[in-house]
Amino acid sequence: MARSLKKGPYIDQRLLEKIRKAEPGQIIKTWARDCTICPEMIGFTFGVHNGKEFIPVKVSEEMVGHKLGEFSPTTKFFRHGGRMQRELEQKAAKKEAEKIKKAS
């Protein structure tokens, strides 16, 4: 559900303080996944916590209006199971074997 327009976007004030103090190229660590990306954040790299580690997120113009948490997934996708997945893995293994033979 979207935030009310009369309230405006949620931007963590402590995060804005960190941005003002930050030097270029420095990663700014944050746990504020619900913070909306504003134009002042463009060009900075944020370490967004996903529950286990900090995922580096470099903010660009296209990201303005989105939340920081959208760019730091909290779950890890392993693979789909079944016959179709096994066939895809076998094809990939054959291609890798052919590359090795050509390199030799």
C-alpha positions in Angstrom: 0.0 0.0 0.0 1.4 3.4 -1.0 2.1 6.2 1.5 -0.4 9.0 1.7 0.4 11.9 -0.7 -0.3 14.5 2.0 2.4 12.9 4.2 5.0 12.9 1.4 7.8 10.3 0.9 9.5 8.8 3.9 13.2 9.8 4.0 15.3 8.8 7.0 16.8 11.9 8.5 19.8 10.1 9.9 20.5 8.8 6.4 20.4 12.3 5.0 22.9 13.4 7.7 25.2 10.5 6.7 25.0 11.7 3.0 26.0 15.2 3.9 29.0 14.0 5.9 30.0 11.3 3.4 33.0 11.6 1.0 32.8 10.5 -2.6 33.4 6.8 -3.1 32.5 5.9 0.4 29.8 3.2 1.1 27.1 4.5 3.4 25.8 1.6 5.5 22.1 1.6 6.3 19.3 -0.5 7.7 16.6 1.9 6.4 15.2 -0.3 3.6 11.9 1.6 3.7 13.6 4.9 2.9 12.5 6.5 -0.4 15.4 7.4 -2.8 15.5 11.2 -3.3 17.6 13.2 -5.8 20.2 14.1 -3.1 21.2 10.4 -3.1 22.2 10.2 -6.7 25.7 9.1 -7.2 26.2 7.6 -3.7 26.7 4.0 -2.9 24.7 2.6 -0.1 25.3 -0.7 1.8 21.6 -1.8 2.3 21.2 -4.5 4.9 19.2 -7.5 3.8 19.1 -9.3 7.1 22.5 -11.0 6.8 24.9 -8.7 5.0 25.1 -5.3 3.4 24.4 -5.3 -0.4 26.1 -2.4 -2.3 23.5 -0.3 -4.2 24.8 2.5 -6.4 21.9 5.1 -6.8 21.2 6.4 -10.3 18.5 8.8 -11.6 16.1 6.0 -12.6 15.9 4.8 -9.0 14.4 8.1 -7.6 11.0 7.4 -6.0 11.8 3.8 -5.3 12.7 2.3 -1.9 16.3 1.3 -1.0 15.0 -2.2 0.0 13.8 -2.9 -3.6 17.5 -3.2 -4.7 18.6 -5.5 -1.9 16.9 -8.9 -2.1 16.4 -10.7 1.2 16.0 -14.2 -0.2 18.5 -16.2 -2.3 17.2 -18.0 -5.4 18.9 -21.3 -5.8 17.2 -23.0 -8.8 14.0 -24.6 -10.0 13.8 -28.4 -9.7 12.6 -31.1 -12.0 13.5 -32.6 -15.4 13.6 -29.3 -17.3 16.2 -27.9 -14.9 18.4 -31.0 -15.2 18.4 -30.7 -19.0 19.5 -27.1 -18.9 22.3 -28.0 -16.5 23.4 -30.8 -18.8 23.5 -28.5 -21.8 25.6 -26.0 -19.8 28.0 -28.7 -18.8 28.4 -29.9 -22.4 29.2 -26.3 -23.5 31.8 -25.9 -20.7 33.4 -29.3 -21.8 33.6 -28.1 -25.4 35.2 -24.8 -24.4 37.8 -26.8 -22.4 38.5 -29.0 -25.4 38.9 -26.1 -27.8 41.3 -24.3 -25.3 43.5 -27.4 -25.1 
